[in-house]
């Protein structure tokens, strides 16, 4: 009986999704969708929110930080993360390539991207450790809390407003104290985050994603972050990047320090 009920649920859900897809596809056929083909790379460094940055340098540079509208609790957390970063001890979960970067960090990677636009779904495919995210645009709604659990990219549904893709993301999974790390400075958001993203082409060579991050645990007000992406030369390839094969950045078990090994296999820092 359980198996039959489960199968019936799948059939009914599939029927509803097909109906929603058919309706949405009729409204947004392929020839009406924007062309985001080709390869793209993020503009600027890997500081997640450059608009609030103080200090000169990148996310691993001592003294550099961002200024999200943090609650006192999360500002204290960030200060601790910055101190660990300055001592080269911040335990970034992606250092050893063990987990996906998640969202919204997938919008903040140094390697190439592909953005795949279809009537029913939008894909973000990052060359960096082959991270992937999907946004459903087939007319479905965000699931309720009872049907949502924490994952690295959460669950996202969206729709088109002209040439702008608008999507909402919930259900994010935190790695440290239920927080998602956004860059190597240690800036984080919590598993309560609700993110609305608006993405469109500014011109033929630039894509822009404007994110509004709402987080009842970590933030006192919405946090607005903009990321831009530059189109690459025609004909470029994206390759699979086996990050788990990385042997150049082991963590010293005695000190907790992330090492950088030179060609001779000896630490250079």
Secondary structure, 3 states (H helix, E strand, C coil): CHHHHHHHHHHHHHHHHHHHHHHHHHHCCHHHCCCCCCCEEECCCCCCCHHHCECCCCCCCCCCECCCCECHHHHHHHHHHHHHHHCCCCCCCCCCCCCCCCCCHHHCCCCCEEEEECCCEEEEEECHHHCEEEEECCCCCCCCHHHCCCECCCEEEEEEECCEEEEEEECECCCECCEEECCCCCCEEECCCEEEEEEEEEECCEEEEEEEEECCCCECCCEEEEEEEEECCCCCCCCCCCHHHCCCCCECCCCCCECCECCCCCECC
